[in-house]
Amino acid sequence: MDNMDSVWGIIGIIVLACGLYAIYAFIKMKTTGEINASLLLGKEYTYKKCKNKEAYVRKAGPALLVFGIVALVYGIIDVVHCYVYPMDIVDTAGMIIFFVVLVAFAVYTTKIKKEYF
């Protein structure tokens, strides 16, 4: 494995971990109502200043879950591609889908953050 493949493999592991963390944050948000500040809010916002916490959780929850699932699936695909069996087309398609979902997630959560904070 050359250096470029190992970098992509590490990125795949990071994306996989991010997907697991997003799914964990979704489950925690649904069970406890606690909003994950690192994924959904950013440094300048605190979840205590939310105008309507239940409505925010209802709107942000599905987006967080979709992002987590897509990140998890792409992370698995990329790790398999880099370390087990090369599948260029599947990996490229997964990467494109992941980036589209990532941008959509960022835009959507920024929009609802402005609405509820």
DSSP file (Angstrom, degrees, kcal/mol; ACC not computed):
  #  RESIDUE AA STRUCTURE BP1 BP2  ACC     N-H-->O    O-->H-N    N-H-->O    O-->H-N    TCO  KAPPA ALPHA  PHI   PSI    X-CA   Y-CA   Z-CA
    1    1 A M              0   0    0      0, 0.0     2,-0.1     0, 0.0    82,-0.0   0.000 360.0 360.0 360.0 129.6    0.0    0.0    0.0
    2    2 A D     >  -     0   0    0      1,-0.1     4,-1.8     4,-0.0     3,-0.2  -0.326 360.0 -95.5 -87.0 176.2    1.5    3.4   -0.9
    3    3 A N  H  > S+     0   0    0      1,-0.2     4,-1.9     2,-0.2     5,-0.1   0.848 121.0  55.3 -61.7 -37.3    1.2    6.6    1.1
    4    4 A M  H  > S+     0   0    0      1,-0.2     4,-2.0     2,-0.2    -1,-0.2   0.901 107.7  49.1 -66.0 -40.0   -1.8    7.9   -0.8
    5    5 A D  H  > S+     0   0    0     -3,-0.2     4,-2.4     1,-0.2    -1,-0.2   0.891 109.6  52.1 -64.9 -38.9   -3.9    4.8   -0.1
    6    6 A S  H  X S+     0   0    0     -4,-1.8     4,-2.0     2,-0.2    -1,-0.2   0.869 107.9  51.8 -68.0 -34.2   -3.0    4.9    3.6
    7    7 A V  H  X S+     0   0    0     -4,-1.9     4,-2.2     2,-0.2    -1,-0.2   0.934 111.6  46.5 -64.3 -46.0   -4.2    8.5    3.8
    8    8 A W  H  X S+     0   0    0     -4,-2.0     4,-2.3     1,-0.2    -2,-0.2   0.871 110.3  54.1 -65.1 -35.8   -7.5    7.6    2.2
    9    9 A G  H  X S+     0   0    0     -4,-2.4     4,-1.9     2,-0.2    -1,-0.2   0.900 108.2  48.9 -63.5 -40.6   -7.8    4.6    4.5
   10   10 A I  H  X S+     0   0    0     -4,-2.0     4,-2.3     2,-0.2    -2,-0.2   0.898 109.7  52.1 -65.5 -40.6   -7.3    6.9    7.6
   11   11 A I  H  X S+     0   0    0     -4,-2.2     4,-2.7     1,-0.2    -2,-0.2   0.906 107.7  52.8 -61.6 -40.8   -9.9    9.2    6.2
   12   12 A G  H  X S+     0   0    0     -4,-2.3     4,-2.4     1,-0.2    -1,-0.2   0.898 108.9  49.1 -60.6 -41.0  -12.3    6.3    5.8
   13   13 A I  H  X S+     0   0    0     -4,-1.9     4,-2.4     2,-0.2    -1,-0.2   0.899 111.5  49.5 -65.6 -40.4  -11.7    5.3    9.5
   14   14 A I  H  X S+     0   0    0     -4,-2.3     4,-2.4     2,-0.2    -2,-0.2   0.920 111.9  47.8 -64.5 -44.0  -12.4    8.9   10.6
   15   15 A V  H  X S+     0   0    0     -4,-2.7     4,-2.4     2,-0.2    60,-0.2   0.903 111.0  52.0 -63.6 -41.2  -15.6    9.1    8.5
   16   16 A L  H  X S+     0   0    0     -4,-2.4     4,-2.2     2,-0.2    -2,-0.2   0.931 111.3  46.5 -59.8 -46.6  -16.7    5.7   10.0
   17   17 A A  H  X S+     0   0    0     -4,-2.4     4,-2.5     1,-0.2    -2,-0.2   0.882 110.8  53.0 -63.6 -38.5  -16.1    7.0   13.5
   18   18 A C  H  X S+     0   0    0     -4,-2.4     4,-2.5     2,-0.2    -1,-0.2   0.896 108.4  50.6 -63.4 -40.5  -17.9   10.2   12.7
   19   19 A G  H  X S+     0   0    0     -4,-2.4     4,-2.2    52,-0.2    -2,-0.2   0.914 110.7  48.3 -63.5 -43.5  -20.9    8.2   11.5
   20   20 A L  H  X S+     0   0    0     -4,-2.2     4,-2.4     1,-0.2    -2,-0.2   0.910 112.5  49.1 -62.3 -41.9  -21.0    6.1   14.7
   21   21 A Y  H  X S+     0   0    0     -4,-2.5     4,-2.8     2,-0.2    -2,-0.2   0.891 109.9  51.3 -65.7 -39.8  -20.7    9.3   16.8
   22   22 A A  H  X S+     0   0    0     -4,-2.5     4,-2.2     2,-0.2    -1,-0.2   0.903 111.2  47.4 -65.3 -40.9  -23.6   11.0   14.8
   23   23 A I  H  X S+     0   0    0     -4,-2.2     4,-2.5     2,-0.2    -2,-0.2   0.911 112.6  49.7 -66.3 -41.4  -25.8    7.9   15.3
   24   24 A Y  H  X S+     0   0    0     -4,-2.4     4,-2.7     2,-0.2    -2,-0.2   0.922 110.9  50.0 -60.0 -44.5  -24.9    7.9   19.0
   25   25 A A  H  X S+     0   0    0     -4,-2.8     4,-2.5     1,-0.2    -2,-0.2   0.880 110.1  51.0 -63.1 -38.2  -25.7   11.6   19.3
   26   26 A F  H  X S+     0   0    0     -4,-2.2     4,-2.5     2,-0.2    -2,-0.2   0.943 111.7  46.2 -63.3 -48.1  -29.1   11.0   17.6
   27   27 A I  H  X S+     0   0    0     -4,-2.5     4,-2.2     1,-0.2     5,-0.2   0.917 114.8  47.4 -62.2 -43.6  -30.0    8.2   20.0
   28   28 A K  H  X>S+     0   0    0     -4,-2.7     4,-2.9     1,-0.2     5,-0.7   0.897 111.6  50.9 -64.3 -40.5  -28.9   10.3   23.0
   29   29 A M  H  X5S+     0   0    0     -4,-2.5     4,-1.3    -5,-0.2    -2,-0.2   0.896 112.8  46.2 -64.8 -40.0  -30.8   13.3   21.7
   30   30 A K  H  <5S+     0   0    0     -4,-2.5    -1,-0.2    -5,-0.2    -2,-0.2   0.854 119.7  39.1 -71.3 -34.5  -34.0   11.2   21.2
   31   31 A T  H  <5S+     0   0    0     -4,-2.2    -2,-0.2    -5,-0.2    -3,-0.2   0.888 133.2  19.2 -85.0 -39.9  -33.7    9.5   24.6
   32   32 A T  H  <5S-     0   0    0     -4,-2.9    -3,-0.2    -5,-0.2    -2,-0.2   0.648  91.9-126.8-105.5 -18.2  -32.5   12.4   26.8
   33   33 A G     << +     0   0    0     -4,-1.3     2,-0.4    -5,-0.7    -4,-0.2   0.464  59.7 144.2  83.2   0.7  -33.4   15.5   24.8
   34   34 A E        -     0   0    0     -6,-0.6     2,-0.4     1,-0.0    -1,-0.3  -0.623  46.5-136.3 -78.8 126.1  -29.9   16.7   25.1
   35   35 A I        -     0   0    0     -2,-0.4     2,-0.9    -3,-0.1    12,-0.2  -0.682  16.5-124.5 -83.9 129.9  -28.7   18.5   21.9
   36   36 A N     >> -     0   0    0     -2,-0.4     4,-2.3     1,-0.2     5,-0.5  -0.641  23.5-167.3 -77.1 107.5  -25.2   17.6   20.8
   37   37 A A  I  >>S+     0   0    0     -2,-0.9     5,-2.8     1,-0.2     4,-1.4   0.851  80.3  57.4 -67.5 -35.2  -23.4   20.9   20.6
   38   38 A S  I  45S+     0   0    0      1,-0.2    -1,-0.2     3,-0.2     5,-0.1   0.843 118.4  30.0 -69.6 -31.7  -20.4   19.7   18.7
   39   39 A L  I  45S+     0   0    0     -3,-0.3    -2,-0.2     3,-0.1    -1,-0.2   0.798 134.2  24.3 -93.8 -32.0  -22.4   18.3   15.8
   40   40 A L  I  <5S+     0   0    0     -4,-2.3    -3,-0.2     2,-0.1    -2,-0.2   0.720 126.6  26.3-109.8 -24.7  -25.4   20.5   15.6
   41   41 A L  I  <<S-     0   0    0     -4,-1.4     3,-0.2    -5,-0.5    -3,-0.2   0.862  78.2-145.9-113.6 -48.7  -24.6   23.9   17.2
   42   42 A G    > < -     0   0    0     -5,-2.8     3,-1.0     1,-0.2    -3,-0.1  -0.354  44.5 -60.6  96.3 174.3  -21.0   25.0   17.2
   43   43 A K  T 3  S+     0   0    0      1,-0.2    -1,-0.2    -2,-0.1    -5,-0.0   0.819 126.7  57.7 -68.1 -33.4  -19.0   27.0   19.7
   44   44 A E  T 3  S+     0   0    0     -3,-0.2     2,-0.4     2,-0.0    -1,-0.2   0.523 100.7  65.9 -81.7  -3.0  -21.1   30.2   19.6
   45   45 A Y    <   -     0   0    0     -3,-1.0     2,-0.4    -8,-0.1    -4,-0.1  -0.906  60.1-162.0-118.8 146.2  -24.4   28.5   20.6
   46   46 A T    >   -     0   0    0     -2,-0.4     3,-1.8    71,-0.1     4,-0.1  -0.982  24.7-131.8-122.4 141.4  -25.5   26.7   23.8
   47   47 A Y  G >  S+     0   0    0     -2,-0.4     3,-1.2     1,-0.3    -1,-0.1   0.698 102.4  70.8 -65.3 -17.8  -28.4   24.3   23.8
   48   48 A K  G 3  S+     0   0    0      1,-0.2    -1,-0.3     3,-0.0     5,-0.1   0.710  92.3  58.1 -70.6 -19.5  -29.8   26.1   26.9
   49   49 A K  G <  S+     0   0    0     -3,-1.8    -1,-0.2     3,-0.0     2,-0.2   0.290  75.7 129.7 -93.4  10.3  -30.7   29.2   24.7
   50   50 A C    <   -     0   0    0     -3,-1.2     3,-0.4     1,-0.1    67,-0.2  -0.454  52.5-148.5 -68.5 133.2  -32.9   27.2   22.4
   51   51 A K  S    S+     0   0    0     65,-3.0     2,-0.3     1,-0.3    -1,-0.1   0.880  90.8  10.7 -70.3 -39.4  -36.3   28.9   21.9
   52   52 A N     >  -     0   0    0     64,-0.3     4,-2.2     1,-0.1    -1,-0.3  -0.758  68.5-178.1-144.0  91.3  -38.2   25.6   21.4
   53   53 A K  H  > S+     0   0    0     -3,-0.4     4,-2.5    -2,-0.3     5,-0.2   0.870  81.7  51.8 -63.0 -41.5  -36.0   22.6   22.2
   54   54 A E  H  > S+     0   0    0      1,-0.2     4,-2.3     2,-0.2    -1,-0.2   0.911 111.5  46.8 -64.2 -43.0  -38.6   19.9   21.3
   55   55 A A  H  > S+     0   0    0      2,-0.2     4,-2.0     1,-0.2    -1,-0.2   0.890 112.1  51.3 -66.5 -39.2  -39.2   21.4   17.8
   56   56 A Y  H  X S+     0   0    0     -4,-2.2     4,-3.3     2,-0.2     5,-0.3   0.930 110.4  48.2 -63.3 -44.6  -35.5   21.7   17.2
   57   57 A V  H  X S+     0   0    0     -4,-2.5     4,-2.3     1,-0.2    -2,-0.2   0.902 110.3  52.5 -62.3 -41.4  -34.9   18.1   18.2
   58   58 A R  H  < S+     0   0    0     -4,-2.3    -1,-0.2    -5,-0.2    -2,-0.2   0.876 117.6  37.7 -61.8 -37.7  -37.8   17.0   15.9
   59   59 A K  H  X S+     0   0    0     -4,-2.0     4,-0.7     2,-0.1    -2,-0.2   0.880 122.2  40.6 -82.7 -39.5  -36.3   18.9   12.9
   60   60 A A  H  X S+     0   0    0     -4,-3.3     4,-2.4    -5,-0.2     5,-0.2   0.795 101.5  72.6 -80.9 -28.4  -32.6   18.2   13.6
   61   61 A G  H  X S+     0   0    0     -4,-2.3     4,-2.5    -5,-0.3     5,-0.2   0.924  97.2  44.6 -55.8 -54.6  -33.0   14.6   14.6
   62   62 A P  H  > S+     0   0    0      0, 0.0     4,-2.7     0, 0.0    -1,-0.2   0.888 113.9  51.2 -60.7 -37.9  -33.8   13.1   11.1
   63   63 A A  H  X S+     0   0    0     -4,-0.7     4,-2.4     2,-0.2    -2,-0.2   0.909 111.2  48.2 -64.6 -40.9  -31.0   15.1    9.5
   64   64 A L  H  X S+     0   0    0     -4,-2.4     4,-2.5     2,-0.2    -1,-0.2   0.900 112.3  49.1 -65.2 -41.4  -28.5   13.9   12.1
   65   65 A L  H  X S+     0   0    0     -4,-2.5     4,-2.6    -5,-0.2     5,-0.2   0.926 112.0  47.4 -64.7 -45.8  -29.6   10.3   11.6
   66   66 A V  H  X S+     0   0    0     -4,-2.7     4,-2.7     2,-0.2     5,-0.2   0.930 113.2  48.9 -62.1 -45.3  -29.3   10.4    7.8
   67   67 A F  H  X S+     0   0    0     -4,-2.4     4,-2.7    -5,-0.2     5,-0.2   0.928 112.1  49.3 -58.8 -45.1  -25.9   12.1    8.1
   68   68 A G  H  X S+     0   0    0     -4,-2.5     4,-2.4     2,-0.2    -2,-0.2   0.907 112.4  46.5 -62.1 -43.7  -24.8    9.4   10.6
   69   69 A I  H  X S+     0   0    0     -4,-2.6     4,-2.8     2,-0.2     5,-0.2   0.930 114.3  47.0 -65.9 -45.6  -26.0    6.5    8.4
   70   70 A V  H  X S+     0   0    0     -4,-2.7     4,-2.8     1,-0.2     5,-0.2   0.916 114.0  47.9 -63.5 -42.5  -24.5    7.9    5.2
   71   71 A A  H  X S+     0   0    0     -4,-2.7     4,-2.6    -5,-0.2   -52,-0.2   0.911 112.9  48.9 -63.9 -42.1  -21.2    8.6    7.0
   72   72 A L  H  X S+     0   0    0     -4,-2.4     4,-2.3    -5,-0.2    -2,-0.2   0.934 113.8  45.4 -62.7 -47.4  -21.1    5.1    8.5
   73   73 A V  H  X S+     0   0    0     -4,-2.8     4,-2.6     2,-0.2    -2,-0.2   0.933 115.5  46.3 -64.0 -46.3  -21.9    3.4    5.2
   74   74 A Y  H  X S+     0   0    0     -4,-2.8     4,-3.0    -5,-0.2     5,-0.2   0.905 110.8  53.3 -64.5 -39.2  -19.3    5.4    3.3
   75   75 A G  H  X S+     0   0    0     -4,-2.6     4,-2.4    -5,-0.2    -1,-0.2   0.915 110.7  46.7 -60.2 -43.0  -16.7    4.9    6.0
   76   76 A I  H  X S+     0   0    0     -4,-2.3     4,-2.6     2,-0.2     5,-0.2   0.933 113.1  49.2 -63.5 -46.0  -17.3    1.1    5.8
   77   77 A I  H  X S+     0   0    0     -4,-2.6     4,-2.7     1,-0.2    -2,-0.2   0.923 113.0  47.2 -59.4 -44.8  -17.1    1.2    2.0
   78   78 A D  H  X S+     0   0    0     -4,-3.0     4,-2.5     2,-0.2     5,-0.2   0.892 111.7  49.3 -68.2 -39.6  -13.9    3.3    2.1
   79   79 A V  H  X S+     0   0    0     -4,-2.4     4,-2.6    -5,-0.2     5,-0.5   0.928 113.8  46.5 -64.2 -44.1  -12.2    1.0    4.7
   80   80 A V  H  X>S+     0   0    0     -4,-2.6     5,-2.5     1,-0.2     4,-2.2   0.925 113.4  50.0 -62.2 -43.8  -13.1   -2.0    2.6
   81   81 A H  H  <5S+     0   0    0     -4,-2.7    -2,-0.2    -5,-0.2    -1,-0.2   0.898 117.9  38.5 -61.1 -42.1  -11.9   -0.3   -0.5
   82   82 A C  H  <5S+     0   0    0     -4,-2.5    -2,-0.2    -5,-0.2    -1,-0.2   0.824 132.0  20.8 -81.1 -32.2   -8.5    0.7    1.0
   83   83 A Y  H  <5S+     0   0    0     -4,-2.6    -3,-0.2    -5,-0.2    -2,-0.2   0.657 130.9  22.3-115.4 -19.2   -7.7   -2.4    3.1
   84   84 A V  T  <5S-     0   0    0     -4,-2.2    -3,-0.2    -5,-0.5    -4,-0.1   0.796 121.9  -2.4-116.1 -62.1   -9.7   -5.4    1.8
   85   85 A Y      < -     0   0    0     -5,-2.5    -1,-0.2     2,-0.0     2,-0.2  -0.963  67.0-123.8-143.8 118.7  -10.9   -5.2   -1.8
   86   86 A P        +     0   0    0      0, 0.0     2,-0.2     0, 0.0    -5,-0.1  -0.437  33.9 165.8 -67.1 129.7  -10.5   -2.3   -4.2
   87   87 A M     >  +     0   0    0     -2,-0.2     4,-2.5   -10,-0.1     5,-0.2  -0.666   6.2 177.5-143.5  82.3  -13.8   -1.1   -5.7
   88   88 A D  H  > S+     0   0    0      1,-0.2     4,-2.6     2,-0.2     5,-0.2   0.878  76.5  46.9 -58.7 -47.5  -13.1    2.2   -7.3
   89   89 A I  H  > S+     0   0    0      2,-0.2     4,-2.6     1,-0.2    -1,-0.2   0.920 114.5  46.4 -67.1 -44.0  -16.5    3.0   -8.7
   90   90 A V  H  > S+     0   0    0      2,-0.2     4,-2.5     1,-0.2    -1,-0.2   0.913 114.5  48.4 -63.8 -42.5  -18.4    2.1   -5.5
   91   91 A D  H  X S+     0   0    0     -4,-2.5     4,-2.3     2,-0.2    -2,-0.2   0.909 112.7  47.6 -65.2 -42.4  -15.9    4.1   -3.4
   92   92 A T  H  X S+     0   0    0     -4,-2.6     4,-2.2    -5,-0.2    -2,-0.2   0.920 113.0  48.0 -65.4 -43.7  -16.2    7.2   -5.7
   93   93 A A  H  X S+     0   0    0     -4,-2.6     4,-2.5     1,-0.2    -2,-0.2   0.916 112.5  49.7 -62.7 -42.8  -20.0    7.0   -5.8
   94   94 A G  H  X S+     0   0    0     -4,-2.5     4,-2.7    -5,-0.2    -1,-0.2   0.889 109.6  51.3 -62.1 -39.8  -20.0    6.7   -2.0
   95   95 A M  H  X S+     0   0    0     -4,-2.3     4,-2.5     2,-0.2    -2,-0.2   0.911 110.6  48.2 -65.0 -42.4  -17.7    9.6   -1.6
   96   96 A I  H  X S+     0   0    0     -4,-2.2     4,-2.3     2,-0.2    -2,-0.2   0.936 113.5  46.8 -63.2 -46.5  -19.9   11.8   -3.8
   97   97 A I  H  X S+     0   0    0     -4,-2.5     4,-2.5     1,-0.2     5,-0.2   0.918 111.7  52.0 -62.0 -43.2  -23.0   10.9   -2.0
   98   98 A F  H  X S+     0   0    0     -4,-2.7     4,-2.7     1,-0.2    -2,-0.2   0.926 110.9  46.8 -59.4 -46.0  -21.3   11.5    1.4
   99   99 A F  H  X S+     0   0    0     -4,-2.5     4,-2.4     2,-0.2    -1,-0.2   0.875 111.5  50.9 -67.5 -36.3  -20.1   15.0    0.4
  100  100 A V  H  X S+     0   0    0     -4,-2.3     4,-2.5     2,-0.2    -1,-0.2   0.938 113.8  44.7 -63.4 -46.0  -23.6   15.9   -0.9
  101  101 A V  H  X S+     0   0    0     -4,-2.5     4,-2.8     2,-0.2    -2,-0.2   0.892 111.6  53.8 -65.8 -39.1  -25.2   14.7    2.3
  102  102 A L  H  X S+     0   0    0     -4,-2.7     4,-2.3    -5,-0.2    -2,-0.2   0.930 111.8  43.7 -60.1 -46.9  -22.5   16.5    4.4
  103  103 A V  H  X S+     0   0    0     -4,-2.4     4,-2.6     2,-0.2     5,-0.2   0.923 114.8  49.3 -65.7 -44.4  -23.1   19.9    2.6
  104  104 A A  H  X S+     0   0    0     -4,-2.5     4,-2.8     1,-0.2     5,-0.2   0.900 111.0  50.8 -61.2 -40.8  -26.9   19.4    2.8
  105  105 A F  H  X S+     0   0    0     -4,-2.8     4,-2.7     2,-0.2     5,-0.3   0.925 111.5  47.6 -61.4 -45.9  -26.6   18.6    6.5
  106  106 A A  H  X S+     0   0    0     -4,-2.3     4,-1.8     2,-0.2    -2,-0.2   0.918 114.8  45.2 -63.6 -44.2  -24.5   21.7    7.1
  107  107 A V  H  X S+     0   0    0     -4,-2.6     4,-2.0     2,-0.2    -2,-0.2   0.938 115.9  46.3 -65.3 -47.0  -26.9   24.0    5.2
  108  108 A Y  H  X S+     0   0    0     -4,-2.8     4,-2.4    -5,-0.2     5,-0.2   0.925 113.4  47.0 -64.1 -46.7  -30.0   22.5    6.8
  109  109 A T  H  X S+     0   0    0     -4,-2.7     4,-1.8    -5,-0.2    -1,-0.2   0.842 111.1  52.6 -68.4 -31.2  -28.7   22.6   10.4
  110  110 A T  H  X S+     0   0    0     -4,-1.8     4,-1.9    -5,-0.3    -1,-0.2   0.907 109.6  50.5 -66.0 -40.4  -27.4   26.2   10.0
  111  111 A K  H  X S+     0   0    0     -4,-2.0     4,-1.3     1,-0.2    -2,-0.2   0.936 114.5  41.3 -63.2 -48.5  -30.9   27.2    8.7
  112  112 A I  H  X S+     0   0    0     -4,-2.4     4,-2.0     1,-0.2    -1,-0.2   0.801 109.9  59.5 -74.1 -25.4  -32.7   25.6   11.7
  113  113 A K  H  X S+     0   0    0     -4,-1.8     4,-1.5    -5,-0.2    -1,-0.2   0.914 106.1  48.2 -64.0 -41.9  -30.1   26.9   14.1
  114  114 A K  H  < S+     0   0    0     -4,-1.9    -1,-0.2     1,-0.2    -2,-0.2   0.827 111.8  51.4 -66.4 -30.7  -30.9   30.4   13.0
  115  115 A E  H  < S+     0   0    0     -4,-1.3    -2,-0.2     1,-0.2    -1,-0.2   0.860 120.0  31.0 -74.5 -36.0  -34.6   29.7   13.4
  116  116 A Y  H  <        0   0    0     -4,-2.0   -65,-3.0     1,-0.1   -64,-0.3   0.472 360.0 360.0-106.8  -3.4  -34.4   28.3   17.0
  117  117 A F     <        0   0    0     -4,-1.5    -3,-0.2   -67,-0.2    -2,-0.1   0.395 360.0 360.0-123.7 360.0  -31.5   30.2   18.5
